[in-house]
């Protein structure tokens, strides 16, 4: 699955939320510091970018105290929670982000992935489909839609998604690997081996996952499958 786990610097153009103020025209006396949602957001991003996610969350929360419903702070806090594995908190923040900015493709993508982790593939699929209505050729979301389709055993639809993603992003190993899983689920041995070969060419480390992948069980013991794993391990 493919996350989009980065911090945003400012509001998206489609946001209806009030913009945070970045400028101050008055004077600041002594040690007094101007604290605005923008300043807390900026500090949160500094902490986020050096991996201090708990500190980032604290700053984003302060930004939201200054400007409730600020989409960038909600999205960034949700993303920081995701990095920490705090998925319930992350889901709540992505819900709030999407309520403020319904066309936020990144938030829809990440919420869909969280729903996959919560074993809610149909709800996840709805998020991915909604994102693709807004950006039909987003290869990242197409791959994640394929993952959700696999989880609902819609192997044909999943294969179509992954194959489309490989055409849009030929260097995306996860798209080729997903296509191998879907093809194997359909009993399409040659297609599964072809896509797996392409995935391992791009990302040899996937061989370890492939060796024990239940979604590739139909290839277990297959001579060509074993040859692929052996060759990748020797490189």
N, C-alpha and C positions, 0 to 999 in steps of 0.2 A: 504494500500500500504506500501511497505517496502523500506525505503531509506537506503543508506549507506553513512552516513554523518560523516566521520572521516577525520582527517588530515593525510597526508602521510609524512613520514620522509625523504624518498629518492626516487630516480627514480626506476621505474619498470624495470625489466630486458629486456623487449621487446621494450624499448624506444630507438628511434634513435636520440633523442635530446642530445646535449652536456651535460655532467655531470657537476654539480656545483662543484667548488673546495672547499674542506674542510680544506686543509693544506696550510700553508705559511712558506717558508723556510728562508725568509729574516728577517730583524729587523724592529721593529716599534718604532719610536722615540717619546718620550714624551707622549702626550695624544692622538696621532694619532691612530685611530682604523682601522683595516682592515675590509672593508665592501665588502662582496661577496654575490652572489646569495644565497649561502648556509647559510650565517649568517642571511640574511633577512628571508629566509625560516624557519630557526629554531626559530627566534623571532615570526614570524607569527604563528607557531604551538603552542608556549607558550600562546599567546593571544587567539588562537582558543580554546585551551583546558580549558581555564577558562571562556569561553563564551564571550570574547570581540571580536566579529566578525568584527566590523568596523576597529579596530586596526589591526586585522589579515589581512584583505583585503589590508590595506595600506602597510603592510610589504610584502605581496605576490606580490603586484604591483611593489615594489622596486626590489624584486628578479627578476621579469621579465624584469625590466629595465637593470639589469646586464646581464641576460642570457635570451634573448627573446625566447619564445616558450618552456620554461622549463615545462615539463608536470606536475610535482608534484605541482608547484606553480599555474599553470592553474587549475588543479583539486581542490586543496585546496581553491583557491579563489572562484571557482564556488560553492563549498560546503558551504563556509562562506556566500556567497550571498544567497544561498538557506535557510540557517538558519534565515536570515534577511527577507525572503520573497521577495527578489529582483530577481524574476524568469527570467526576460529578460536578466539580466547581467549574471546570473548563466548559462543560456542556451548558451550564447555566449562563456563562458569559457569551458563548456563541449564540445561544437562543436570544439573548438581549441584543447582541450585535445585529442579528438578522431582523429582529423586530424594528430596529432603527434604520437599517439599510437592507431591505429585502433582496436587492440585487448584488449582494456581496458574495461573489463566487468563492473566494478563499474561505470565508466563514462557512458557507454551505459545504464545501469540500471537507473541511476539518470536522464539522459536526457530523457529516456522514461517516467519517472514519471512526469517530467516537461511538457512534451507534453500532458500527460493526463490532467494535471491542465489547460493547454491551450485549452482543448477540441479538441485534435488532436489524438484520439485513434488509428487510423490506422498508423500514423507515430510512435506513441509510441510502437505499436505492432511490427513494423519493427525493432525497437531498441532491444526489448526483444528477438525477434527471432534471431537477429544477435548475441546477447550475449549468447544465448543457443546453437548456433552452436559451440561456443568456449567452453562452459561448460554445457553440456546437462543435468546434474543433479543438477544444482544450484537451490535449492528450493525457495530461495528468488525471483529470476528472474521468476521462473515458476508461483509463486503466482501473481506477477505483470503482467505477460502475461495473466493470467486468468482474472484479473481486466480489462485489455484492451479489452479482448474478450467479457466480459460482456457489456462493453460500446458500442461495435459494435453489440450487441444482438446475438452474436454467443454463445448461452448458452450451446450447447452440447460440443463445443470445450473448453469452459471455465470450464465446469464440469470436463472434462478429465484432464485439467491442474491442477485444485485444488485437485482432487483425487490423482494425481501423487505426488503433493507436500505433501499431508498428509502422503503418504507412505515414502517419503524421510525424512520428518521432522514431526513426529507424534505429537510433542509438540507445533507446530506452530498453534496457535488459528486462525490466519488470514486465513490459508489454509482451515481449517474446516468451518469457517464462509463463505468464498467465495464459497465453495462447496454447502453450504446451500442456498446461493443466486442463484447460477446457477440451482440447482435442483428445487427450487421454480419457477424459470422462465420457466422451462420445465414442470411444473405441477406434479413433482415427490414429492408428499407430504411426504411419509415415509422417503425417502432419505434426503429431506430437514430438517425434524425434527431430524433425526439421526445425521446429520452433525452439526446442530445447538446445539444439546445437547452436542456434543463433544467440540464445540467451547466455550460454556458457562462453561463447566467443567474446561477448561484451563484458561479462562479469563472471570469471571463473569460480569465484567464491560460492556461487549458487549451486555448485556441484554437491556441496555438503548438504544443503537443504533438499536437493533433488533426490539424494540417496535414500532419505527417509520420509519423503513426501507422500502422504496417503492419497493425494489427488493424482499422483503418477503411478498408483499401485498397478494399473493394467500393464505397465512396462516392466514390472519387477521380474528379473530373470531374463529379460530380453537381451539377446547378444549385442545388438546395436546400442541399447541403453547402457549396458555394462561397459562397452567400448568407449562410449562418450565420457562416462565417469572416469574410467581408467586414464584416458588420454588427458583429460583436464587435470587429474591429480598428478600426472607426471610432468606437467608444464611448469 
